Amino acid sequence: MPLPPSPEEARRYLEEAEKGAARAQEALLPYYGFWLALWGGIYAVGYTLVALDPARADAAFGVLSLLGFLASYAIGFRAARFFKTPGGRALARLWAGFALAALALVLARSRLPGPAFSLAINLLVALALWESAERIGAPGLRAAAVLFAFANALFFAYYPEGYAPFLALVGLGSAAVGLVWGIRGLR
């Protein structure tokens, strides 16, 4: 029967485990950047369509979202080994919960006219971004989530005609930031 480790050995093992978990969390960052770029691009295209041709935007946005979920799964599949950490598993559960809540909103779509549906989805996105920031240790993302939530509410309530263009610009900015974050993380 092996002897238990000494206090110094136990401390060293714990430090090594913490360093390994931190490296795994850091390894998730480029993938997270690519998800941000993907969905930022979908927002940029989708909300540009909403601003220019609202009648056709719903169908196009539906197709874009479906393709986005498939591409998100493909990115997640590539990052799967990093989701085996407790933080990675928590992040995966968070986004699985987000997908289910978004699906529930899609099912209730007929009761949420136009911008109200966008507001509901975007407030859900803000919450998921906040929780993601907590799990990956990204305080800038946490601040962006709060800003995104309040900007959505303010545009929705006080400047509804600018709501779709605002979201298209947010998408474009998110795509750019996500690409930089993803590419930088691969180095």
N, C-alpha and C positions, 0 to 999 in steps of 0.2 A: 504494500500500500504506500503510495507516494506521500511524502510529507507536504503539508500545506506551505505555500510560499511565505517567505519572510515578509514583514511589512514593506521593506524596500522593494522587493521583487513584485509584490502586489501593486505598489504605487507605480512601478515602471510598466507593468502589464496594463494598468488602467490608462496611463498616459499614451501608450502605444495604441490602445483601442480607440481612445479619443482622437488621436491624430489620424487614424485610419478612417474614422467616421467623418472627420472634417474634410479629408481628401475626397471621400466619396461624395459629400455634399458639394464641394467645389466642382467635381466632375459633372454634376447635374447642370451647372450654370450655362454652359454652351447650349445644351439641349433646350433649356428654358428660354434662352435668347432666340433660338430658332422657332419655338412655339410662339413667342411674342411677335416675331417677324411674320410668321404665317398668318396669325389672326389679325395683326395690324394691316397686312395686305388685304385680307378679306374685308375688314372694316372699310379700308380706303376705297376699294372697288364697290362694295355693297352700298355704302352710304352715299357715294357719288351717284350711283344709280337711283337711290331713294330721292336725292335732291333733284335729279334731272328727269326721271320718269317713274314716279311713284307707282303707277299702275303695273308696271312690269317688274318692279324691284323685288316684290315678295317672292316670286318664282325664282328669279336669279339669285337672290340672297339665300333661298332655301338650298339651291344646288351648290352655291359656294360654301355654305355651312356644312353640308354633307361631305363635300370634298375636303373641307377643313378638318372635320372629325376623322376622316380616313387618313389624311396626312399626319394629323396629330398622333394617331395610333402608330403610324410608321415611325415617326420620330421617337415615340415612347418605346417602341420595340427595340430601336437601336440603343436606347439608354437603359434598357431593362436591368442590366447588371448593377447599375447605380441605385436602383430602387429597392435593392435588397437590404439597405440600411434602415434602421427605424425611421429616420427622417425622410428617406425616399419613399418608404411604404406609406407614411402619413401624407406625403404630397400626392401620391397616387390615389389614395382614398379620397383626399380632398377633391381632386379633379374628377374622379368618378362620381362623387356626390354632385359636383357642379353639372356634369353631363346629365344626370338624372333630373336635377331641378330644371335645367334648361329644356329638357324634353317635356317635363310637366308644363312649362310655360308655353311651349309650342302647341301642346294639346289644348291649352286654354286660349290659344291665339284669337279665336273668333270673338272672345269676350274682351279682348284687349286691343282696341282700335289703334292702328298706326303707331304713332309715337309712344303711346302708353306701353306697348309691347317692347319697344326699344328701351324705354326707361327701365322696365322691369328686368330685362336681360342685362342691361349695363350696370344696374345696381348689384345684381348677382355677380357679374364679372368683377366689380370693385371689391366685393367681399372675398371672392376667391383669390384675387391678387393680394389683398391684405393678408389672408391666411397663408398664401404661398410665401410672401415676404417673411412672415414669422418662421416658416420652416426652413427657408434657405438662407436666412440671415441677410436680407437685402433691405436695409432701411430706406433706400431711395425708392424701391418698389412700393413700400408701405406708404410713403408720402404720395407717390403717384396714384395709388389706389384711393386715398382720401380725396385728392384733388379731382380725380376722375368722377367719383361719386357726387361731389358737390357741384362740379361743372355740369354734369348731366342734369341734375335737379334744377340748377339755375337756368340753363338753356331751355329745358323742357317747360319750365314755368314762365319765364320772362322773355324769351326770344325763340319761340317755337319754329319760326321760319328759318332760323339759323341752326337748328338742332342737327339736321342731317349733314350739312356742310361741316359743322364743328366735329362731328363724329368721323367724317371722312378724313379731316386733317389730323385728328388724334390717331386714326389708323395709320396714316402715312408716317407720322412721327414714331409711332410704336414699331412699325416695320423697320424703320431706319435704326432705331435704338436696339431692337432685337438682333438685327444683322450684325451690328458692331459688337454687341455683347456676345453673340454666338461665335463669331469669327475670332474675337479676342480670346475667348475661353478655350478655343482649340489649340492655341499656341502653347 
